[in-house]
Structures are given as structure tokens and as C-alpha cells.
Amino acid sequence: MARELTREEKAKIRKLVTKWCANYDKECGCLPLDCECYMLGKCWTGSYCRYFREAVLPLDSVLEAALTAEGPAPETRLCPICGSVFLPDGRTRYCSPACAGAALRKQKRDYMRKKRG
């Protein structure tokens, strides 16, 4: 079932296309079609440019899950360390192993300060 894209989703699509799409050119638009890029004027979910869907959309996993999932957008969480949005996998609290390591170091540092003081 197609739904209307939110303002944030449209902005994310525009940013992905203008920054990462190899077929996009500022002056010409979509190079293979020789017209304005189809994805920049997108208002509804449903059909997407094949190159965008396969090569560009996986760069933003949260947007990919929101656009490809049926029904409402999936639950997302904010990483307490870096503040980025990510899709939780079970009990995952952090967006990456690097953030998990940073949180563990902070926890150990706070524990040792409390123990010494």
C-alpha cells in the first residue's frame, strides 16, 4: 500500500540523490533519462528508480526500512553516545560497536572514580 512521504523522508531522499547518485548531474538531472531526476519529485512510496533503490538507498538503513516496509515506519532509536538514529536489533542500545566501546569505557571510568573517591 502506497503512502505519502513525510517532509523528512523527502529531504533525506533529496540529500542522498544529490550527494551519492552516480546518475545525477546538477545541470542535466538524470543522465540516463536526460530529464529531471524522478526521485527528487517523489511524493509517494511505491516505485523507485532502480539505481537509487539498489545502490543509493542502502546507504541510509533507517530510510530504507521506512520506505520498503509495509505499513507504518519501523521503530528507531537514538544512540546515547553519538546521537544518530538507528534500527535496533533486539536489545541493541548503541548504533555501532565503536559507540558500545565508548559507553563501556565511560562506565568503567565512572566506576573507578567512584571507587577511588
N, CA and C atoms as an extended XYZ file, in Angstrom:
351
Properties=species:S:1:pos:R:3:atomname:S:1:resname:S:1:resid:I:1 pbc="F F F"
N         0.844       -1.186        0.000 N   MET     1
C         0.000        0.000        0.000 CA  MET     1
C         0.885        1.244        0.000 C   MET     1
N         0.687        2.100       -0.948 N   ALA     2
C         1.489        3.323       -1.052 CA  ALA     2
C         1.003        4.349       -0.034 C   ALA     2
N         1.945        5.098        0.505 N   ARG     3
C         1.615        6.165        1.437 CA  ARG     3
C         2.392        7.417        1.034 C   ARG     3
N         1.935        8.556        1.524 N   GLU     4
C         2.614        9.805        1.205 CA  GLU     4
C         3.906        9.910        2.015 C   GLU     4
N         4.956       10.399        1.371 N   LEU     5
C         6.236       10.577        2.049 CA  LEU     5
C         6.171       11.768        3.008 C   LEU     5
N         6.848       11.652        4.140 N   THR     6
C         6.908       12.769        5.073 CA  THR     6
C         7.935       13.781        4.573 C   THR     6
N         7.912       14.959        5.151 N   ARG     7
C         8.850       16.006        4.767 CA  ARG     7
C        10.292       15.557        5.011 C   ARG     7
N        10.524       14.857        6.144 N   GLU     8
C        11.868       14.394        6.479 CA  GLU     8
C        12.349       13.349        5.472 C   GLU     8
N        11.449       12.443        5.068 N   GLU     9
C        11.817       11.415        4.088 CA  GLU     9
C        12.159       12.041        2.747 C   GLU     9
N        11.394       13.035        2.327 N   LYS    10
C        11.690       13.726        1.065 CA  LYS    10
C        13.055       14.406        1.128 C   LYS    10
N        13.349       15.038        2.265 N   ALA    11
C        14.632       15.723        2.421 CA  ALA    11
C        15.785       14.720        2.397 C   ALA    11
N        15.606       13.571        3.040 N   LYS    12
C        16.654       12.550        3.044 CA  LYS    12
C        16.881       11.995        1.642 C   LYS    12
N        15.792       11.775        0.887 N   ILE    13
C        15.915       11.280       -0.485 CA  ILE    13
C        16.677       12.295       -1.333 C   ILE    13
N        16.309       13.562       -1.218 N   ARG    14
C        16.977       14.623       -1.990 CA  ARG    14
C        18.469       14.665       -1.657 C   ARG    14
N        18.799       14.570       -0.370 N   LYS    15
C        20.200       14.612        0.053 CA  LYS    15
C        20.977       13.414       -0.484 C   LYS    15
N        20.375       12.219       -0.430 N   LEU    16
C        21.038       11.023       -0.945 CA  LEU    16
C        21.271       11.127       -2.451 C   LEU    16
N        20.254       11.588       -3.176 N   VAL    17
C        20.367       11.674       -4.640 CA  VAL    17
C        21.444       12.679       -5.032 C   VAL    17
N        21.405       13.875       -4.440 N   THR    18
C        22.346       14.911       -4.851 CA  THR    18
C        23.777       14.597       -4.433 C   THR    18
N        23.949       13.810       -3.370 N   LYS    19
C        25.299       13.522       -2.905 CA  LYS    19
C        25.867       12.216       -3.461 C   LYS    19
N        25.055       11.163       -3.554 N   TRP    20
C        25.597        9.836       -3.847 CA  TRP    20
C        25.169        9.209       -5.168 C   TRP    20
N        24.141        9.705       -5.821 N   CYS    21
C        23.680        9.065       -7.060 CA  CYS    21
C        24.650        9.362       -8.209 C   CYS    21
N        25.171        8.307       -8.815 N   ALA    22
C        26.122        8.465       -9.911 CA  ALA    22
C        25.430        8.940      -11.185 C   ALA    22
N        24.116        8.737      -11.280 N   ASN    23
C        23.370        9.147      -12.464 CA  ASN    23
C        22.876       10.586      -12.393 C   ASN    23
N        23.081       11.256      -11.268 N   TYR    24
C        22.565       12.610      -11.095 CA  TYR    24
C        23.625       13.645      -11.448 C   TYR    24
N        23.197       14.676      -12.179 N   ASP    25
C        24.044       15.807      -12.520 CA  ASP    25
C        23.266       17.085      -12.222 C   ASP    25
N        23.903       18.062      -11.571 N   LYS    26
C        23.212       19.306      -11.205 CA  LYS    26
C        22.565       19.989      -12.403 C   LYS    26
N        23.283       20.010      -13.507 N   GLU    27
C        22.813       20.758      -14.668 CA  GLU    27
C        21.811       19.978      -15.519 C   GLU    27
N        22.028       18.671      -15.683 N   CYS    28
C        21.191       17.875      -16.579 CA  CYS    28
C        20.087       17.108      -15.882 C   CYS    28
N        20.244       16.819      -14.601 N   GLY    29
C        19.281       15.972      -13.898 CA  GLY    29
C        19.734       14.529      -13.989 C   GLY    29
N        18.839       13.660      -14.401 N   CYS    30
C        19.155       12.239      -14.515 CA  CYS    30
C        19.839       11.989      -15.860 C   CYS    30
N        21.077       11.530      -15.828 N   LEU    31
C        21.847       11.356      -17.065 CA  LEU    31
C        21.275       10.284      -17.993 C   LEU    31
N        20.878        9.082      -17.496 N   PRO    32
C        20.341        8.081      -18.426 CA  PRO    32
C        19.018        8.506      -19.071 C   PRO    32
N        18.189        9.254      -18.336 N   LEU    33
C        16.880        9.655      -18.873 CA  LEU    33
C        16.927       11.000      -19.580 C   LEU    33
N        17.993       11.769      -19.368 N   ASP    34
C        18.155       13.101      -19.956 CA  ASP    34
C        16.976       14.009      -19.617 C   ASP    34
N        16.558       13.984      -18.342 N   CYS    35
C        15.492       14.852      -17.840 CA  CYS    35
C        15.695       15.031      -16.338 C   CYS    35
N        14.778       15.728      -15.696 N   GLU    36
C        14.880       15.929      -14.259 CA  GLU    36
C        14.817       14.586      -13.539 C   GLU    36
N        15.543       14.470      -12.446 N   CYS    37
C        15.589       13.216      -11.689 CA  CYS    37
C        14.211       12.891      -11.133 C   CYS    37
N        13.773       11.688      -11.379 N   TYR    38
C        12.477       11.204      -10.933 CA  TYR    38
C        12.366       11.205       -9.412 C   TYR    38
N        13.452       10.892       -8.716 N   MET    39
C        13.416       10.755       -7.269 CA  MET    39
C        13.306       12.096       -6.537 C   MET    39
N        13.696       13.196       -7.161 N   LEU    40
C        13.622       14.494       -6.495 CA  LEU    40
C        12.186       15.003       -6.386 C   LEU    40
N        11.310       14.566       -7.246 N   GLY    41
C         9.916       14.994       -7.198 CA  GLY    41
C         8.990       13.957       -6.589 C   GLY    41
N         9.541       12.974       -5.955 N   LYS    42
C         8.769       11.854       -5.401 CA  LYS    42
C         7.920       12.301       -4.221 C   LYS    42
N         6.627       11.946       -4.210 N   CYS    43
C         5.721       12.314       -3.122 CA  CYS    43
C         5.106       11.099       -2.435 C   CYS    43
N         5.131        9.939       -3.099 N   TRP    44
C         4.500        8.736       -2.564 CA  TRP    44
C         5.488        7.577       -2.561 C   TRP    44
N         5.287        6.637       -1.644 N   THR    45
C         6.091        5.421       -1.655 CA  THR    45
C         5.606        4.569       -2.818 C   THR    45
N         6.356        3.576       -3.159 N   GLY    46
C         5.962        2.709       -4.265 CA  GLY    46
C         7.129        2.462       -5.178 C   GLY    46
N         7.013        2.888       -6.427 N   SER    47
C         8.084        2.637       -7.391 CA  SER    47
C         9.217        3.643       -7.206 C   SER    47
N        10.438        3.121       -7.281 N   TYR    48
C        11.626        3.944       -7.139 CA  TYR    48
C        12.533        3.697       -8.326 C   TYR    48
N        13.421        4.641       -8.564 N   CYS    49
C        14.451        4.466       -9.573 CA  CYS    49
C        15.266        3.226       -9.191 C   CYS    49
N        15.513        2.359      -10.145 N   ARG    50
C        16.205        1.098       -9.853 CA  ARG    50
C        17.597        1.332       -9.279 C   ARG    50
N        18.341        2.261       -9.867 N   TYR    51
C        19.685        2.542       -9.364 CA  TYR    51
C        19.624        3.094       -7.942 C   TYR    51
N        18.675        3.992       -7.685 N   PHE    52
C        18.524        4.557       -6.345 CA  PHE    52
C        18.194        3.456       -5.338 C   PHE    52
N        17.271        2.591       -5.680 N   ARG    53
C        16.833        1.526       -4.778 CA  ARG    53
C        17.960        0.543       -4.459 C   ARG    53
N        18.769        0.197       -5.456 N   GLU    54
C        19.786       -0.837       -5.264 CA  GLU    54
C        21.133       -0.300       -4.787 C   GLU    54
N        21.516        0.916       -5.164 N   ALA    55
C        22.857        1.407       -4.861 CA  ALA    55
C        22.893        2.564       -3.862 C   ALA    55
N        21.891        3.422       -3.864 N   VAL    56
C        21.944        4.616       -3.035 CA  VAL    56
C        21.155        4.455       -1.734 C   VAL    56
N        19.969        3.879       -1.800 N   LEU    57
C        19.114        3.743       -0.618 CA  LEU    57
C        19.745        2.920        0.507 C   LEU    57
N        20.508        1.861        0.232 N   PRO    58
C        21.130        1.120        1.347 CA  PRO    58
C        22.120        1.937        2.178 C   PRO    58
N        22.521        3.111        1.717 N   LEU    59
C        23.426        3.955        2.498 CA  LEU    59
C        22.748        4.517        3.744 C   LEU    59
N        21.422        4.608        3.745 N   ASP    60
C        20.657        5.085        4.900 CA  ASP    60
C        19.697        3.978        5.311 C   ASP    60
N        20.111        3.143        6.255 N   SER    61
C        19.327        1.957        6.620 CA  SER    61
C        17.980        2.310        7.233 C   SER    61
N        17.895        3.414        7.970 N   VAL    62
C        16.629        3.816        8.583 CA  VAL    62
C        15.630        4.214        7.500 C   VAL    62
N        16.065        5.008        6.542 N   LEU    63
C        15.191        5.416        5.441 CA  LEU    63
C        14.796        4.213        4.598 C   LEU    63
N        15.737        3.316        4.347 N   GLU    64
C        15.449        2.123        3.570 CA  GLU    64
C        14.363        1.283        4.233 C   GLU    64
N        14.464        1.101        5.532 N   ALA    65
C        13.457        0.320        6.259 CA  ALA    65
C        12.098        1.016        6.224 C   ALA    65
N        12.096        2.337        6.344 N   ALA    66
C        10.841        3.087        6.325 CA  ALA    66
C        10.165        3.034        4.960 C   ALA    66
N        10.959        3.072        3.880 N   LEU    67
C        10.370        3.102        2.533 CA  LEU    67
C         9.994        1.718        2.018 C   LEU    67
N        10.725        0.691        2.427 N   THR    68
C        10.460       -0.637        1.892 CA  THR    68
C         9.512       -1.452        2.757 C   THR    68
N         9.299       -1.057        4.015 N   ALA    69
C         8.407       -1.807        4.910 CA  ALA    69
C         6.954       -1.515        4.579 C   ALA    69
N         6.150       -2.526        4.691 N   GLU    70
C         4.708       -2.346        4.518 CA  GLU    70
C         4.132       -1.824        5.828 C   GLU    70
N         3.147       -0.947        5.748 N   GLY    71
C         2.522       -0.422        6.950 CA  GLY    71
C         3.307        0.742        7.525 C   GLY    71
N         3.221        0.922        8.865 N   PRO    72
C         3.893        2.066        9.492 CA  PRO    72
C         5.410        1.908        9.480 C   PRO    72
N         6.096        3.007        9.656 N   ALA    73
C         7.562        3.002        9.680 CA  ALA    73
C         8.047        2.211       10.900 C   ALA    73
N         9.152        1.487       10.774 N   PRO    74
C         9.657        0.692       11.885 CA  PRO    74
C        10.192        1.573       13.020 C   PRO    74
N        10.296        0.972       14.207 N   GLU    75
C        10.788        1.683       15.380 CA  GLU    75
C        12.277        2.011       15.214 C   GLU    75
N        12.636        3.206       15.586 N   THR    76
C        14.039        3.610       15.550 CA  THR    76
C        14.431        4.117       16.933 C   THR    76
N        15.720        4.138       17.203 N   ARG    77
C        16.236        4.636       18.475 CA  ARG    77
C        17.365        5.626       18.220 C   ARG    77
N        17.598        6.469       19.219 N   LEU    78
C        18.732        7.389       19.188 CA  LEU    78
C        19.878        6.758       19.955 C   LEU    78
N        21.059        6.833       19.397 N   CYS    79
C        22.251        6.333       20.086 CA  CYS    79
C        22.591        7.328       21.196 C   CYS    79
N        22.717        6.866       22.459 N   PRO    80
C        23.010        7.799       23.550 CA  PRO    80
C        24.425        8.385       23.486 C   PRO    80
N        25.314        7.796       22.716 N   ILE    81
C        26.691        8.293       22.621 CA  ILE    81
C        26.841        9.337       21.521 C   ILE    81
N        26.491        8.977       20.277 N   CYS    82
C        26.712        9.902       19.152 CA  CYS    82
C        25.445       10.630       18.704 C   CYS    82
N        24.275       10.155       19.123 N   GLY    83
C        23.023       10.823       18.785 CA  GLY    83
C        22.447       10.474       17.428 C   GLY    83
N        23.032        9.504       16.718 N   SER    84
C        22.498        9.135       15.408 CA  SER    84
C        21.311        8.187       15.564 C   SER    84
N        20.440        8.184       14.579 N   VAL    85
C        19.262        7.320       14.581 CA  VAL    85
C        19.655        5.982       13.971 C   VAL    85
N        19.177        4.875       14.579 N   PHE    86
C        19.487        3.555       14.045 CA  PHE    86
C        18.320        2.615       14.289 C   PHE    86
N        18.314        1.510       13.545 N   LEU    87
C        17.299        0.479       13.715 CA  LEU    87
C        17.783       -0.501       14.777 C   LEU    87
N        17.049       -0.625       15.886 N   PRO    88
C        17.502       -1.542       16.923 CA  PRO    88
C        17.332       -2.991       16.499 C   PRO    88
N        18.268       -3.817       16.916 N   ASP    89
C        18.221       -5.241       16.624 CA  ASP    89
C        18.109       -5.960       17.968 C   ASP    89
N        16.887       -6.205       18.396 N   GLY    90
C        16.694       -6.828       19.696 CA  GLY    90
C        16.956       -5.837       20.813 C   GLY    90
N        17.946       -6.135       21.658 N   ARG    91
C        18.250       -5.291       22.806 CA  ARG    91
C        19.388       -4.318       22.531 C   ARG    91
N        19.715       -4.062       21.301 N   THR    92
C        20.811       -3.169       20.942 CA  THR    92
C        20.545       -1.764       21.477 C   THR    92
N        21.522       -1.205       22.191 N   ARG    93
C        21.383        0.141       22.750 CA  ARG    93
C        22.177        1.173       21.979 C   ARG    93
N        23.201        0.721       21.247 N   TYR    94
C        24.103        1.645       20.570 CA  TYR    94
C        24.101        1.355       19.067 C   TYR    94
N        24.433        2.375       18.277 N   CYS    95
C        24.366        2.243       16.821 CA  CYS    95
C        25.514        1.433       16.234 C   CYS    95
N        26.640        1.337       16.949 N   SER    96
C        27.795        0.632       16.403 CA  SER    96
C        28.646        0.069       17.534 C   SER    96
N        29.544       -0.863       17.209 N   PRO    97
C        30.464       -1.371       18.233 CA  PRO    97
C        31.376       -0.275       18.791 C   PRO    97
N        31.696        0.728       17.999 N   ALA    98
C        32.530        1.829       18.474 CA  ALA    98
C        31.817        2.606       19.578 C   ALA    98
N        30.524        2.869       19.395 N   CYS    99
C        29.755        3.575       20.426 CA  CYS    99
C        29.583        2.703       21.664 C   CYS    99
N        29.401        1.405       21.472 N   ALA   100
C        29.283        0.488       22.615 CA  ALA   100
C        30.586        0.479       23.413 C   ALA   100
N        31.721        0.479       22.720 N   GLY   101
C        33.020        0.528       23.395 CA  GLY   101
C        33.213        1.831       24.159 C   GLY   101
N        32.792        2.937       23.564 N   ALA   102
C        32.907        4.235       24.227 CA  ALA   102
C        32.043        4.274       25.481 C   ALA   102
N        30.849        3.702       25.413 N   ALA   103
C        29.963        3.658       26.579 CA  ALA   103
C        30.563        2.789       27.680 C   ALA   103
N        31.162        1.676       27.310 N   LEU   104
C        31.785        0.791       28.286 CA  LEU   104
C        32.969        1.486       28.974 C   LEU   104
N        33.798        2.189       28.196 N   ARG   105
C        34.916        2.930       28.779 CA  ARG   105
C        34.426        3.999       29.753 C   ARG   105
N        33.356        4.698       29.380 N   LYS   106
C        32.794        5.729       30.259 CA  LYS   106
C        32.261        5.105       31.544 C   LYS   106
N        31.579        3.977       31.419 N   GLN   107
C        31.041        3.294       32.590 CA  GLN   107
C        32.171        2.846       33.522 C   GLN   107
N        33.222        2.278       32.962 N   LYS   108
C        34.361        1.842       33.779 CA  LYS   108
C        35.065        3.032       34.423 C   LYS   108
N        35.213        4.120       33.688 N   ARG   109
C        35.851        5.323       34.214 CA  ARG   109
C        35.049        5.881       35.388 C   ARG   109
N        33.727        5.965       35.238 N   ASP   110
C        32.871        6.468       36.310 CA  ASP   110
C        32.932        5.553       37.534 C   ASP   110
N        32.971        4.253       37.317 N   TYR   111
C        33.051        3.296       38.415 CA  TYR   111
C        34.357        3.482       39.210 C   TYR   111
N        35.460        3.623       38.487 N   MET   112
C        36.752        3.779       39.158 CA  MET   112
C        36.834        5.127       39.913 C   MET   112
N        36.267        6.173       39.366 N   ARG   113
C        36.238        7.465       40.067 CA  ARG   113
C        35.459        7.347       41.362 C   ARG   113
N        34.335        6.651       41.295 N   LYS   114
C        33.500        6.464       42.498 CA  LYS   114
C        34.240        5.605       43.517 C   LYS   114
N        34.936        4.593       43.062 N   LYS   115
C        35.653        3.670       43.954 CA  LYS   115
C        36.821        4.383       44.647 C   LYS   115
N        37.534        5.241       43.902 N   ARG   116
C        38.675        5.961       44.462 CA  ARG   116
C        38.217        7.048       45.443 C   ARG   116
N        37.089        7.675       45.137 N   GLY   117
C        36.632        8.826       45.927 CA  GLY   117
C        35.886        8.463       47.118 C   GLY   117
